[in-house]
Amino acid sequence: MARYKGHEGAGKVGSDSIGEVEGFDLEHSVMELDANVQGSSWTDVEAGQASMSGTINVLRDPADAGQAALVVGTSVTLSLYPEGETTSLTEITGDFLVTGRSYSSTVGDLVKDSLTIRNKGAITIGSVT
């Protein structure tokens, strides 16, 4: 059984690597369309449109080109690699809207940013070539 380590993950905005990534979380979901009819005692649903949203957590580095491109309200082309950017491993690519950014500054820790993203159109879940 293959096991993957989170520290091997990576991300890019266009061709620029996103530096200082601590991790990212993505949710791929589909709308539920109500398909209930009278006379049935069970609910029924159909799949609607798909979406993907999530967060990218970074150690703050304003000089990093990848981080600098992630501006709230802008669309970016992202490539995310959960297991690492190695041939045949998972690659998630597409256009995303940067919907938010939070800042965290705590005594005894490094300054961190958390960016929220949502898909703008189709997302491809494939393999690194």
Z-matrix of the N, CA and C atoms (Angstrom, degrees):
N
C 1 1.438
C 2 1.533 1 108.69
N 3 1.314 2 114.90 1 129.39
C 4 1.465 3 119.83 2 179.14
C 5 1.524 4 110.16 3 -77.01
N 6 1.321 5 115.91 4 139.91
C 7 1.463 6 122.24 5 174.14
C 8 1.514 7 107.65 6 -128.29
N 9 1.323 8 114.77 7 140.09
C 10 1.454 9 120.22 8 -177.63
C 11 1.516 10 109.48 9 -118.90
N 12 1.301 11 115.64 10 149.19
C 13 1.463 12 122.24 11 -177.76
C 14 1.524 13 110.08 12 -106.67
N 15 1.316 14 115.71 13 131.20
C 16 1.461 15 121.27 14 -177.66
C 17 1.512 16 114.16 15 -58.19
N 18 1.324 17 117.61 16 -29.47
C 19 1.473 18 118.97 17 -177.74
C 20 1.528 19 112.36 18 -69.91
N 21 1.326 20 117.73 19 -9.50
C 22 1.470 21 120.83 20 178.34
C 23 1.527 22 112.16 21 -89.70
N 24 1.343 23 118.12 22 -7.67
C 25 1.454 24 121.98 23 179.57
C 26 1.519 25 111.44 24 -64.43
N 27 1.333 26 115.76 25 162.30
C 28 1.465 27 121.15 26 -178.77
C 29 1.522 28 109.72 27 -158.37
N 30 1.326 29 115.45 28 166.38
C 31 1.451 30 120.79 29 177.03
C 32 1.513 31 111.12 30 -150.41
N 33 1.343 32 114.99 31 154.06
C 34 1.462 33 121.76 32 178.08
C 35 1.522 34 109.82 33 -137.00
N 36 1.326 35 115.19 34 146.71
C 37 1.457 36 123.15 35 167.84
C 38 1.518 37 104.37 36 -108.86
N 39 1.331 38 116.68 37 111.52
C 40 1.459 39 119.21 38 -172.06
C 41 1.512 40 108.45 39 60.65
N 42 1.333 41 117.44 40 -121.95
C 43 1.471 42 120.27 41 178.37
C 44 1.529 43 112.29 42 -101.73
N 45 1.346 44 117.21 43 -1.07
C 46 1.468 45 121.48 44 -179.38
C 47 1.528 46 110.64 45 -89.31
N 48 1.318 47 116.30 46 126.13
C 49 1.462 48 120.27 47 174.20
C 50 1.514 49 109.52 48 -65.85
N 51 1.339 50 115.83 49 144.83
C 52 1.461 51 120.62 50 173.33
C 53 1.526 52 105.78 51 -88.21
N 54 1.315 53 116.20 52 114.96
C 55 1.455 54 120.62 53 -177.14
C 56 1.518 55 112.84 54 -81.75
N 57 1.327 56 115.37 55 157.29
C 58 1.456 57 122.85 56 173.56
C 59 1.529 58 113.86 57 60.21
N 60 1.345 59 117.63 58 31.55
C 61 1.468 60 120.42 59 178.77
C 62 1.523 61 109.28 60 -72.28
N 63 1.324 62 115.32 61 126.49
C 64 1.467 63 120.51 62 173.78
C 65 1.522 64 110.23 63 -87.39
N 66 1.314 65 115.78 64 -32.96
C 67 1.454 66 120.02 65 179.76
C 68 1.512 67 110.41 66 170.90
N 69 1.316 68 115.32 67 170.15
C 70 1.460 69 120.56 68 174.41
C 71 1.519 70 109.35 69 -145.83
N 72 1.320 71 114.73 70 153.05
C 73 1.458 72 122.91 71 178.37
C 74 1.515 73 107.78 72 -128.86
N 75 1.320 74 116.73 73 130.67
C 76 1.460 75 121.81 74 177.85
C 77 1.519 76 109.48 75 -126.71
N 78 1.324 77 115.67 76 143.05
C 79 1.455 78 120.40 77 173.22
C 80 1.516 79 108.61 78 -121.37
N 81 1.318 80 116.11 79 121.94
C 82 1.462 81 123.62 80 176.51
C 83 1.521 82 105.53 81 -102.68
N 84 1.323 83 117.07 82 118.85
C 85 1.455 84 120.09 83 -176.06
C 86 1.520 85 110.67 84 -137.54
N 87 1.323 86 115.15 85 171.29
C 88 1.453 87 121.75 86 178.78
C 89 1.527 88 108.06 87 -133.94
N 90 1.330 89 115.95 88 142.82
C 91 1.466 90 120.19 89 176.56
C 92 1.518 91 109.14 90 -66.39
N 93 1.316 92 115.42 91 144.59
C 94 1.469 93 120.60 92 175.03
C 95 1.524 94 108.12 93 -97.65
N 96 1.318 95 116.42 94 122.32
C 97 1.460 96 121.44 95 177.97
C 98 1.520 97 108.30 96 -101.24
N 99 1.310 98 116.44 97 127.38
C 100 1.455 99 122.90 98 -177.99
C 101 1.530 100 110.04 99 -66.81
N 102 1.316 101 116.88 100 121.23
C 103 1.468 102 121.77 101 178.55
C 104 1.530 103 110.79 102 -121.62
N 105 1.343 104 115.74 103 27.24
C 106 1.466 105 120.25 104 -178.93
C 107 1.519 106 111.62 105 -70.37
N 108 1.319 107 115.38 106 146.03
C 109 1.466 108 122.00 107 176.36
C 110 1.519 109 109.03 108 -133.49
N 111 1.297 110 115.09 109 153.36
C 112 1.454 111 119.92 110 176.88
C 113 1.525 112 109.99 111 -66.16
N 114 1.304 113 115.44 112 149.03
C 115 1.458 114 120.24 113 178.12
C 116 1.516 115 113.73 114 93.69
N 117 1.333 116 118.11 115 -7.08
C 118 1.463 117 121.08 116 178.60
C 119 1.522 118 108.89 117 -109.85
N 120 1.330 119 116.95 118 138.53
C 121 1.459 120 120.09 119 178.81
C 122 1.532 121 111.85 120 -92.07
N 123 1.325 122 116.85 121 2.82
C 124 1.463 123 121.95 122 178.36
C 125 1.523 124 109.96 123 -116.85
N 126 1.330 125 116.08 124 145.03
C 127 1.461 126 119.72 125 175.29
C 128 1.524 127 109.47 126 -76.53
N 129 1.328 128 115.47 127 159.23
C 130 1.467 129 121.13 128 179.35
C 131 1.525 130 108.44 129 -140.17
N 132 1.307 131 116.88 130 144.25
C 133 1.463 132 122.16 131 178.44
C 134 1.520 133 109.95 132 -136.90
N 135 1.304 134 114.91 133 158.81
C 136 1.462 135 123.38 134 171.65
C 137 1.523 136 107.73 135 -125.59
N 138 1.313 137 115.87 136 156.47
C 139 1.460 138 120.75 137 178.00
C 140 1.519 139 110.08 138 -79.65
N 141 1.329 140 115.59 139 134.47
C 142 1.456 141 122.28 140 176.20
C 143 1.520 142 110.12 141 -106.63
N 144 1.317 143 115.89 142 -143.09
C 145 1.458 144 121.10 143 -178.33
C 146 1.529 145 111.23 144 -72.62
N 147 1.324 146 115.43 145 144.98
C 148 1.461 147 121.78 146 177.44
C 149 1.522 148 109.78 147 -89.53
N 150 1.336 149 115.54 148 156.34
C 151 1.457 150 120.95 149 175.07
C 152 1.523 151 109.26 150 -148.85
N 153 1.324 152 115.29 151 164.37
C 154 1.455 153 121.11 152 176.15
C 155 1.523 154 107.53 153 -142.89
N 156 1.322 155 115.26 154 133.97
C 157 1.455 156 120.51 155 177.30
C 158 1.518 157 108.13 156 -146.50
N 159 1.328 158 115.63 157 165.04
C 160 1.455 159 118.01 158 179.30
C 161 1.506 160 112.96 159 172.88
N 162 1.322 161 114.32 160 -163.96
C 163 1.461 162 121.84 161 -179.32
C 164 1.524 163 110.37 162 -133.04
N 165 1.313 164 114.78 163 149.88
C 166 1.468 165 122.43 164 172.44
C 167 1.529 166 105.54 165 -122.25
N 168 1.322 167 116.36 166 123.02
C 169 1.465 168 121.88 167 -178.35
C 170 1.520 169 109.91 168 -106.54
N 171 1.330 170 115.37 169 127.51
C 172 1.465 171 120.55 170 -175.96
C 173 1.527 172 110.72 171 -132.48
N 174 1.341 173 114.73 172 154.38
C 175 1.455 174 120.55 173 166.03
C 176 1.526 175 105.27 174 -81.05
N 177 1.296 176 117.64 175 125.34
C 178 1.473 177 122.85 176 -170.95
C 179 1.525 178 112.02 177 -57.88
N 180 1.352 179 115.13 178 125.32
C 181 1.461 180 122.45 179 176.39
C 182 1.522 181 108.45 180 -146.86
N 183 1.351 182 118.04 181 87.19
C 184 1.461 183 121.23 182 -177.67
C 185 1.525 184 113.93 183 -59.13
N 186 1.334 185 118.31 184 -20.52
C 187 1.466 186 121.48 185 -179.69
C 188 1.529 187 112.06 186 -83.11
N 189 1.333 188 117.84 187 -9.08
C 190 1.459 189 121.26 188 -178.59
C 191 1.526 190 109.51 189 -79.00
N 192 1.345 191 117.14 190 124.29
C 193 1.473 192 121.70 191 -176.66
C 194 1.524 193 111.98 192 -60.97
N 195 1.322 194 117.51 193 -39.19
C 196 1.466 195 120.75 194 179.70
C 197 1.517 196 111.67 195 -64.20
N 198 1.333 197 116.72 196 -46.71
C 199 1.463 198 120.16 197 178.11
C 200 1.527 199 111.28 198 -65.18
N 201 1.328 200 116.71 199 -41.04
C 202 1.466 201 121.13 200 -177.83
C 203 1.521 202 112.00 201 -62.48
N 204 1.326 203 118.01 202 -27.90
C 205 1.465 204 122.07 203 -179.36
C 206 1.527 205 112.62 204 -76.89
N 207 1.327 206 116.67 205 -15.44
C 208 1.466 207 120.98 206 -176.90
C 209 1.530 208 109.98 207 -89.41
N 210 1.321 209 115.82 208 74.20
C 211 1.458 210 123.77 209 -177.09
C 212 1.527 211 108.99 210 -99.68
N 213 1.320 212 116.94 211 131.74
C 214 1.462 213 121.50 212 179.82
C 215 1.530 214 109.91 213 -55.65
N 216 1.324 215 115.46 214 130.88
C 217 1.458 216 121.96 215 179.28
C 218 1.512 217 114.32 216 92.99
N 219 1.331 218 117.97 217 -3.17
C 220 1.457 219 120.32 218 179.56
C 221 1.524 220 111.10 219 -104.47
N 222 1.323 221 114.77 220 155.06
C 223 1.467 222 121.90 221 174.54
C 224 1.515 223 108.21 222 -97.36
N 225 1.321 224 115.49 223 136.65
C 226 1.460 225 121.03 224 179.21
C 227 1.519 226 109.11 225 -135.34
N 228 1.326 227 115.36 226 153.08
C 229 1.454 228 120.64 227 172.37
C 230 1.522 229 107.09 228 -93.46
N 231 1.330 230 115.49 229 118.83
C 232 1.465 231 121.00 230 -178.25
C 233 1.514 232 111.26 231 -111.61
N 234 1.309 233 114.94 232 145.28
C 235 1.460 234 123.44 233 167.85
C 236 1.520 235 105.78 234 -125.61
N 237 1.323 236 116.81 235 121.73
C 238 1.455 237 122.02 236 -178.94
C 239 1.521 238 109.41 237 -120.37
N 240 1.313 239 114.98 238 137.68
C 241 1.470 240 122.16 239 -173.92
C 242 1.531 241 108.89 240 -125.24
N 243 1.338 242 119.00 241 92.68
C 244 1.461 243 120.69 242 -176.80
C 245 1.529 244 114.29 243 -59.40
N 246 1.330 245 117.71 244 -37.52
C 247 1.467 246 120.73 245 -176.61
C 248 1.523 247 112.51 246 -101.60
N 249 1.321 248 117.83 247 -2.97
C 250 1.456 249 122.41 248 -176.71
C 251 1.510 250 110.94 249 118.21
N 252 1.315 251 115.37 250 160.20
C 253 1.472 252 121.67 251 -176.56
C 254 1.531 253 110.01 252 -89.64
N 255 1.313 254 115.48 253 62.81
C 256 1.455 255 122.59 254 -177.82
C 257 1.520 256 109.18 255 -118.58
N 258 1.316 257 117.42 256 139.66
C 259 1.458 258 122.35 257 -178.95
C 260 1.522 259 111.71 258 -46.88
N 261 1.308 260 116.15 259 134.24
C 262 1.467 261 128.62 260 177.02
C 263 1.528 262 114.28 261 80.74
N 264 1.335 263 118.76 262 -4.93
C 265 1.460 264 120.19 263 176.08
C 266 1.533 265 109.65 264 -87.36
N 267 1.324 266 116.83 265 169.38
C 268 1.465 267 122.68 266 -173.86
C 269 1.525 268 112.98 267 -65.40
N 270 1.338 269 114.45 268 134.14
C 271 1.463 270 122.26 269 173.67
C 272 1.524 271 107.53 270 -129.52
N 273 1.323 272 116.45 271 126.65
C 274 1.461 273 122.72 272 178.13
C 275 1.517 274 106.53 273 -112.80
N 276 1.346 275 116.92 274 118.26
C 277 1.464 276 119.92 275 -175.37
C 278 1.524 277 110.76 276 -132.34
N 279 1.317 278 114.77 277 151.18
C 280 1.455 279 120.64 278 175.36
C 281 1.507 280 110.96 279 159.48
N 282 1.323 281 114.80 280 -178.14
C 283 1.458 282 121.57 281 178.81
C 284 1.525 283 109.15 282 -92.77
N 285 1.314 284 115.61 283 134.33
C 286 1.458 285 122.49 284 -179.21
C 287 1.518 286 109.81 285 -130.23
N 288 1.317 287 116.11 286 148.29
C 289 1.453 288 123.04 287 171.64
C 290 1.520 289 107.26 288 -96.12
N 291 1.335 290 116.87 289 129.82
C 292 1.460 291 120.87 290 174.84
C 293 1.527 292 105.74 291 -80.98
N 294 1.335 293 116.53 292 110.60
C 295 1.464 294 121.12 293 -172.61
C 296 1.519 295 113.82 294 -97.13
N 297 1.330 296 118.32 295 -14.90
C 298 1.456 297 119.18 296 -179.93
C 299 1.513 298 111.95 297 -169.96
N 300 1.323 299 114.55 298 162.87
C 301 1.462 300 121.12 299 176.86
C 302 1.519 301 107.67 300 -147.09
N 303 1.310 302 116.31 301 128.08
C 304 1.461 303 119.43 302 174.91
C 305 1.518 304 108.51 303 -116.59
N 306 1.324 305 115.66 304 152.70
C 307 1.453 306 122.90 305 -175.60
C 308 1.523 307 108.27 306 -119.39
N 309 1.329 308 116.54 307 136.42
C 310 1.455 309 120.75 308 179.98
C 311 1.524 310 109.53 309 -128.97
N 312 1.333 311 115.18 310 123.21
C 313 1.463 312 121.37 311 178.72
C 314 1.520 313 107.08 312 -132.35
N 315 1.330 314 116.14 313 113.31
C 316 1.455 315 122.05 314 -175.59
C 317 1.517 316 109.96 315 -130.35
N 318 1.328 317 116.70 316 139.12
C 319 1.454 318 121.08 317 174.90
C 320 1.523 319 108.31 318 -57.60
N 321 1.319 320 117.40 319 133.27
C 322 1.458 321 121.54 320 178.01
C 323 1.518 322 114.32 321 84.71
N 324 1.338 323 117.11 322 8.38
C 325 1.463 324 119.52 323 179.43
C 326 1.527 325 108.73 324 -142.31
N 327 1.317 326 115.97 325 165.45
C 328 1.458 327 121.44 326 176.18
C 329 1.528 328 109.85 327 -79.72
N 330 1.327 329 116.55 328 154.36
C 331 1.457 330 121.30 329 176.62
C 332 1.526 331 108.09 330 -70.68
N 333 1.345 332 115.81 331 133.47
C 334 1.464 333 121.48 332 -175.72
C 335 1.519 334 110.09 333 -129.03
N 336 1.325 335 115.62 334 150.29
C 337 1.461 336 122.83 335 173.02
C 338 1.526 337 108.19 336 -120.92
N 339 1.312 338 115.01 337 146.66
C 340 1.456 339 120.98 338 175.14
C 341 1.518 340 107.38 339 -125.93
N 342 1.323 341 116.75 340 121.42
C 343 1.461 342 122.39 341 -176.53
C 344 1.522 343 109.34 342 -107.82
N 345 1.326 344 116.77 343 133.51
C 346 1.460 345 120.44 344 176.24
C 347 1.523 346 108.68 345 -102.24
N 348 1.323 347 115.02 346 141.68
C 349 1.467 348 121.49 347 -176.08
C 350 1.526 349 110.00 348 -134.99
N 351 1.335 350 115.92 349 154.82
C 352 1.465 351 122.15 350 174.96
C 353 1.517 352 108.16 351 -144.51
N 354 1.327 353 115.04 352 142.38
C 355 1.462 354 119.80 353 -177.45
C 356 1.525 355 112.69 354 -61.24
N 357 1.341 356 114.91 355 148.96
C 358 1.465 357 123.69 356 170.62
C 359 1.507 358 106.85 357 -121.39
N 360 1.315 359 116.84 358 82.63
C 361 1.457 360 120.84 359 -177.41
C 362 1.511 361 111.13 360 97.81
N 363 1.329 362 114.61 361 -163.64
C 364 1.460 363 121.40 362 -173.91
C 365 1.514 364 112.78 363 -67.39
N 366 1.323 365 115.48 364 141.58
C 367 1.464 366 123.58 365 175.98
C 368 1.521 367 107.57 366 -114.73
N 369 1.307 368 117.01 367 138.16
C 370 1.455 369 121.63 368 178.69
C 371 1.527 370 109.63 369 -103.40
N 372 1.315 371 115.38 370 126.15
C 373 1.463 372 121.24 371 173.62
C 374 1.512 373 105.62 372 -111.23
N 375 1.314 374 115.71 373 105.71
C 376 1.464 375 121.26 374 -174.97
C 377 1.513 376 110.74 375 -137.79
N 378 1.319 377 114.21 376 -149.11
C 379 1.465 378 121.36 377 -178.97
C 380 1.523 379 110.42 378 -123.30
N 381 1.317 380 114.52 379 146.91
C 382 1.463 381 120.14 380 175.85
C 383 1.526 382 107.75 381 -65.58
N 384 1.336 383 115.42 382 132.43
C 385 1.473 384 119.29 383 178.46
C 386 1.502 385 110.96 384 -107.58
